[in-house]
Amino acid sequence: VDVVESGGGLVQAGGSLRLSCAVSGRTFRTRSMGWFRQAPGKEREFVSASSKSGNTKHFADSVKGRFSISRDTTKNTVYLQMNDLKPEDTAVYYCAAGDYNNLLYDPSNAFWGQGTQVTVSS
């Protein structure tokens, strides 16, 4: 299963970025999608997830009100819109496809992308 992230980059604090994650059509239709991040020296952490229908979503407390997740069924792509970015948002962001509950609690069996770097300068 190909999971391909894009959209990372360098942005100043308070700025915005939109990450994209493209997957195959079958994977997109049959799996929930999630975003995770890993900062240097830290463990990977959950950021957000969207159910297959897009009707159920979860966000980490640290990003609530600033990040949003959406799915484009015409492009088999899930997006992470990140607004009001802070230096502590700096991390490699990973996209994952899998069962919704697994994405929330144990994403080890999900399909993962290679990650995209997001750097927020102060």
Backbone hydrogen bonds, N-H to C=O, Kabsch-Sander energy under -0.5 kcal/mol:
donor,donor_aa,acceptor,acceptor_aa,energy
3,V,1,V,-0.6
4,V,22,A,-2.4
5,E,3,V,-0.5
6,S,20,S,-2.1
9,G,117,Q,-0.9
11,V,119,T,-2.6
13,A,121,S,-2.5
14,G,85,L,-3.2
15,G,12,Q,-2.3
17,L,82,M,-2.1
19,L,80,L,-2.6
20,S,6,S,-2.9
21,C,78,V,-1.7
22,A,4,V,-2.6
23,V,76,N,-2.3
24,S,2,D,-0.6
28,F,24,S,-2.5
29,R,25,G,-2.2
30,T,26,R,-1.8
31,R,27,T,-1.4
32,S,98,G,-2.2
33,M,50,S,-2.4
34,G,96,A,-2.8
35,W,48,S,-3.3
36,F,94,Y,-2.8
37,R,45,E,-2.4
38,Q,92,V,-2.1
42,K,39,A,-2.3
45,E,37,R,-3.0
47,V,35,W,-2.5
48,S,35,W,-1.7
49,A,58,H,-1.8
50,S,33,M,-3.1
51,S,56,T,-2.7
54,G,51,S,-0.5
58,H,49,A,-1.9
60,A,47,V,-2.6
63,V,60,A,-1.7
64,K,60,A,-1.0
66,R,63,V,-2.3
67,F,63,V,-2.3
68,S,81,Q,-2.2
70,S,79,Y,-1.8
72,D,77,T,-3.2
73,T,71,R,-0.6
75,K,72,D,-1.0
76,N,72,D,-0.7
77,T,72,D,-1.8
78,V,21,C,-2.3
79,Y,70,S,-3.1
80,L,19,L,-2.3
81,Q,68,S,-2.5
82,M,17,L,-3.2
82,M,80,L,-0.6
83,N,66,R,-2.0
83,N,81,Q,-0.6
84,D,14,G,-0.6
85,L,15,G,-2.5
89,D,86,K,-2.5
90,T,87,P,-1.7
91,A,118,V,-2.0
92,V,38,Q,-2.3
93,Y,91,A,-0.6
93,Y,116,T,-3.1
94,Y,36,F,-2.8
96,A,34,G,-2.5
97,A,111,F,-2.3
98,G,32,S,-2.5
103,L,99,D,-2.5
104,L,100,Y,-1.7
105,Y,101,N,-2.4
106,D,102,N,-2.1
109,N,106,D,-0.7
110,A,107,P,-2.0
111,F,97,A,-2.8
112,W,110,A,-0.5
113,G,95,C,-2.1
114,Q,3,V,-0.5
116,T,93,Y,-2.1
118,V,91,A,-2.7
119,T,9,G,-2.8
121,S,11,V,-2.5
121,S,119,T,-0.6
